[in-house]
Amino acid sequence: MMVLWVANMVFKGIAALTDYSFDPDERKAYVQTTLYGEAEAIEVWLDGFAIISDGESNKFIIQQVQSNKPWLNNIFAHIAGKAWKIPVIPQLTAHIELIAELLKAENPAQEDKEQEAI
């Protein structure tokens, strides 16, 4: 409930987050939001995500992502399977190691595949 409240405060006048779920063990996430002025909600399903650390930097990868909107699926086709460098954010510096450990690649074969995507 707190996540919905905070997200809706931040995105007031832009979008309303109406539902979400996040399962770090299964590496799945779901988000439902409605853009301001639009009638139909946008739904997004993430499946298979991880943080890859190489000692010097961290990268985020999403294996599969889909939406109920074809235009959004076209965008996702360009980002899925690619590792994206996580910028250094001073407020998160103290926490990034813990976050990276929680979301590290589940097995060596997966990490090798993700490293190839870099």
ABEGO torsion letter per residue (X at the ends): XAAAAAAAAAABGABBBABBBBBAAAGBBBBBBBBBGBABBBBBBBBGBBBBBAGABBBBBBABBBBABAAAAAAAAAABGBBBBBBBBAAAAAAAAAAAAAABBABAAAAAAAAAAX
